[in-house]
Amino acid sequence: MEDELWSYIQNPFENGTRGNFKKAEILVADHDDKLYEVKDDEVLGPLYARFHPFRVGFGGLFTSLGSAYAAHEGATRATKILLRQLSGLKIRSWDRDIQKAYDIDTAEYKAILPNRRKPFQTGSIEMKIQALETLIANIGDNVTLRSIKTEIITFTEQLKATRTLQQGKERIKPDLSGQLELQRLKTMIEMHRNLGSLIEIFADNPSRIEGFFQLSLLRRRTKSKDKGPANITVIVDPMKTVKVDVVFGDTARFWMLNYSEVPVTVFVSGEDPVAPVNPFILAPGEEAEKNASELGPAGSRFLYFSNNNPDIKGEVEMAKIKD
């Protein structure tokens, strides 16, 4: 078994951001901004000049990946809206118009809609698109149904275009994610190099080093009478609410940090999760401390985290820092 790397020479930035691009982005931006403040310093300035290109490279890819997720989310939502329209209003309207021309029991009607509305209301997206194209072909050159056919063609092309955009953005995400991971590794190595340089510069006053890094993202609270219980990582799936197993009273105070790319609603309630009218929303990258009384009504004994995003998981690290 290979010996574990000596803890004092491990890279805390790489270890601490592994699997979490949002945390890496916060760390990188914060470190770069702090170095910018000393960019004209003869000793510290070179650290900024060396690190800033890494911040630009990582930040650019991080933004691109976020845009790809947003575009995919938008295209997915648009596709779902069109599918709801198809299975409801659209097929009902087209069916009624066709029945005005041909009675439901006639051969003409059955040749156009042999399975009636079912193919447009069940099955995969591709099956529904195929059903639309079959309907268009079945109508053919029928003069009576010409206007209906035009409407169906327009809707079908709109659905196909939206679906193509959704699939295209879905293919882009893994490519960008792979590129961003490579850039994360390079950037975290550069942050570690800067840490080494800062140790050399401030060897006689190491407390100065902390001012160049947002160490709250890397520190984990340990069980002790001074620091309270260990941190809890809360994963909230899309459109879900999670109850955290923590005992607290009305005077409790919580620390929390949102590592994810989506806002997470935090509230206290009874056994049934009922959010306040104006709940506290922890923004992506936001760190906050809140009293239990600020998160819901007195007497609440359950802490909840809720994610209203339909596609992306939420991730929050939290701890009870006061009873």
N, C-alpha and C positions, 0 to 999 in steps of 0.2 A: 504494500500500500504506500502510495506516494505521500511524503510528509506534507502537512499543511504549511502554506506560506506563513512565515513569521508575521504576527498580527501587526507589528509596527511598520512593516513595509507593504502591507496590503493596500490596495487602492480603495479608500472608503467611498469615493465618488462613483466609481464603476460598480462596486458592490451595492451601494445604496440606491442606484437608479436603474438597476437591472430590471427589465420588464416594465418600466414606468417612464415613458417619454415625457409626460407632463412634469414629473418631479425633476427630470434632467433639465428641461427647458427653464424651469424656475431657478434652479441652481446656477445654470450657465448665464442666464441674463443678469442675475443678481451679482455674480462674481465679476462679470464684464463691466457692469455699471460702477461697481466699487473701484475697479482698476482704472476706469475712465477718470475718476476724480483725482487720481495721482499720475495721470499720463505724462505730465510735464516734469515729474520728479526724475532726477538723474538716475536714481537707483531703481525705482519702481516702474518707471515709464516703459522700459523694455518688456516687462511682463505683460502690460496691456497690448503693446504692439505685437507680441507673439501670440497672445490668446485671442484677440478680437476676430481674426479671420475664422477661427473655429466657431465662435459665437454666431457669426454671419452664416456660415455653412450649415450649422445645426439648426439655427432659427429658420432659415429659408426652407429646409426640408420639413421641419416641424409644421410650418405654416401650410406648405403644400399638402401634407398629409391631412391636416385639419380641414383644408378646403375640399379635398377629395371625399372625406367623410361627410361633410356638409352637403356636397353636391349629390353624393349617393343617397343620403338621407332625404334630400329634396326630391330626387327622381323616384325613390321608393314611395314616398308619400303621394306624389302625383300619380304613380301607377296604381296605388291602392284606391285613390279617389276615382280614377277612370273605371277600375274594375267594379267598384260599388255602383257606379252609374250604369255600367253595362248590365249587371245582374238585376238591377232594379228598374229604374225609370226607362232606360233605353230599350231593353228587350221588350218590356211591356208595351211601350209606345209603338215599336215596330210591329209587334205581333198584332196589336189592335188594328193598325193601318192595313196590314196584309189581310186580316179577316174582313175588313170592309170591302176588299176587292174579291176575296174568295172565302166562302164558308169553310169552317174548320174541318168539315167532313169531306170536302171535295179533294179530288186527286191533285188539283193545282196547288192547293194549300199544302198538302202533304209533301209535294215535290219541293216546295220552298223551305218548309220547316218540318221535316219528318219527325224530329224529336222535340218539337215545340221549343220551350224556353230552357230546358235542362242543360244543353251544352254550353250555354252562356252564363250559367249560374253555379256550375260545379266543374271540378277539374283544375289543372294547372293553368298558368297564364298562357303558355304556348298552346294548350288545347283550346282555350277560349279564342285566341287569335285565329287558330285554324278554323274554328266554328264560324267566325265572322267572315273569313275568306270563302268558306263553303257557302255561306248564305249569299254573299255577293255573286258567286258563280251560279247559284241556283236561280237567282232572280234574272240573271242574264240580260237579254235585250227587252225584257218585259216593259212595254211603254207605260202601262198603268202604274207600275211601281218604280218608275224612273227616279222620282224625287226622293223616295225612301232609300233607294240604292245609293244615290249621291251622298246622303247623310251617313249611311253605314260606311261607305268608303272613307269619308272624311274622319269619322271616329276611329276606324281601324288604323289608318295611317298615324293618327295622333297617339294611339295606344302603342303601336309598334315603335314609334320614335322615342317615346318615353321609356319603354322597356329596353331599347337599345342603349339609351343613355345610362340607365340604371346598371346594366350589365357592364358597360364600358368603365364606369367609375368603380365598380366592384373589382374589376381586373387590375385597375391602377393601384388600389390600396396595398396589396401585398408587395408590389414592386417598390413603392415609396417607403413602406414599412421596413423592408430589407435595407434600403439605402440609408434610412434614418438610423437604423441600428448600427451600421458600420460607422456612421458619423458620430453617433453617441460614444462608441468605444474610443475613437480618436480624440474626441473632445474631453472625455473623462481622464484619459492619459495626460492630456495637456494640463488639466486642472491639477492633477497629482504632481506634475512637474512644477507648476507654480507653487504648490504647497511646499515642495522641497526648497525652492528658491526663497520663499518667505521664511522658512525655518532658518535658513542660512543668514538672511538679512536681520531677522529679529531673534537671533539665538539668545540674546541676553534679556529679551522681553517678549516671550512667546504669546502672551495674552493679546498682543497687537494683531496676531495672525487671525484670530477669530473674526475680526472686523471685515475680513475679505471674503467670508463665506457665510451663507445662510445655513448655519449648522443645525437649526431646529428641524430641517428636513432629514438630517442624517442621524440625529440623536434619538435614541429610544428610551423612554422612561423605564426605570427598573424598579422592582419592588423594594421599597424602603419607606421608613416612616417619614422621610423628608419629601420624597418625590411621588409617593402614592403608587397605585397599581401600574402594571405594564400596559403599554399601548395595545389597543385593539384595532385591527384592520377590518373595516366594514366594506364588503362588496355588495353593491346593490344592482341587481340585474335591471335591464330596461323595463320600464313601466311596473316596477315592483316597490314594495315597502318592506324594510327589514327591521325587526325588533332586536335590540342589542341586549345581551344578558349582563346587565350591570345593576347593582342595588344602589339606590340613592334616595335622598330626602329632598325637601323643599329648598334647603340651603346648599345643595350640591352645585359644583361648578365644573364645567367640561372644557377641555381643550380639544380642538379638532382641526384637521388640515385636509383639504380636498385635493387629492392627487390626480383626479380624473379630468376629462375634457368636457364634463357636463355639470350643470348646477345640481346640488343635492339639497333637498328640503330636510331640515332637522327639527323635530318637535317632541314634546313629551305629552303623554296622553294616558288613558286608562287601558285596559286590556284590549279593547277595540281601538285601532289606530284612527283617531280623528284629529286632523291637523287644525290649528287655529285659523281664523279668518285671514290673518296676515302673518303667516309662518316665517321663521328665519330661513333664508336660502343661502347656503354656502356656495359661493361662486367657484369656478375652476381655479385652482391654484391659491385659493384664499385660506388663510390661517386665522382662527378666531377662538376666543374664550367666551363662553356664555354660561350664565347662571340658569339653573333649572327653571326658575321663575320667569326667565325671559323666553323660554321655549314652549310654554304652555301653562295651563291652569294649575293652581296649587293643589297638592294632593295626588298629582300624577306620579305614577311609579314605573312607567315604561318609557324607554327612550327609542325613538324611531328615526330611521333615515329613509327617505323616499326619492326615487328617481323617475321623473316624468318623461325622460327621453325614450323614444320608441326603439332605438337601435344600439346605443352605446352604454356600457356598464359604468356605474359610478364607483369610485374607490375613495374612502375616507379613512384616515387614521385618527383615532380619538383616545382620550383617557379622562378618567374622572380625577381632577386635581384637587378637589375639596369636597368633603362630606357635608 
